[in-house]
Amino acid sequence: MKSKSSLVFKILIPILIVAGTSMGFVKNINENEKYKKLSSALKILMGVAILLIGLYMFWLAF
């Protein structure tokens, strides 16, 4: 049986790589004048999604 820490690192490392790559992509979109509208819409959409997920988890707790 493999150790739990080995399994955690096999899952954690790819997640960190994807997160880092995504941050660079979002930063480039944010700084590009061509994508200002898309950037604003994406910020609002992600904010609403996070808010809804938070409310759903709150609802599940009670």
N, C-alpha and C positions, 0 to 999 in steps of 0.2 A: 504494500500500500504506500502510495506516495505521501509525502508530508503535506500538511495543509499550507505551509508557507510557500512551497513550490507551486502549488496550484494557484495561490493568490497572486504570485508574481507573474504567472503565465497569463492571468486575466488582467492584472493591473497595468502591466507594461504596454500592451496594445491600446488600452483605454487612454493612457497618458499620451501616447504618440498621436492618436487621433485628436485628442483635445488640443494639443499643442498646434497641430496642423490647422485645425478649425479656427483657432484664435488668430493665426496669421492670415487666413483667408478673410475672416471678418474684419480684421484691421485694414487690409487692403481695400475692401469694399467701402469701409467707412471713410477712407482718405480719398477715394476716387470721386471726382466731381460728377462723372457720368452716372454713378449709382447712388446719388444722394436720396432720391425718392425711394428707391428700393431699400436703402439702408434705414430710412425712417420707418417704412412700412414693416420691415423685418424686426426692428426694435419694438414697435408697438405689438406686433403679432406674438413675439416671444414673451413680452411682458404679460400679455393677456393669458398666454398658455401657462406660464409659471403661476400666475394668480389663480387660474382655474384648478390647476393641479394642487395648489396649496389649500384651496377651499374644499376640494374633494377629499383630501387627506384629513382635513379638520372634520368634515362630515362623517368620515369613516370612524373617527375616534369616538364619536358620540352616538 
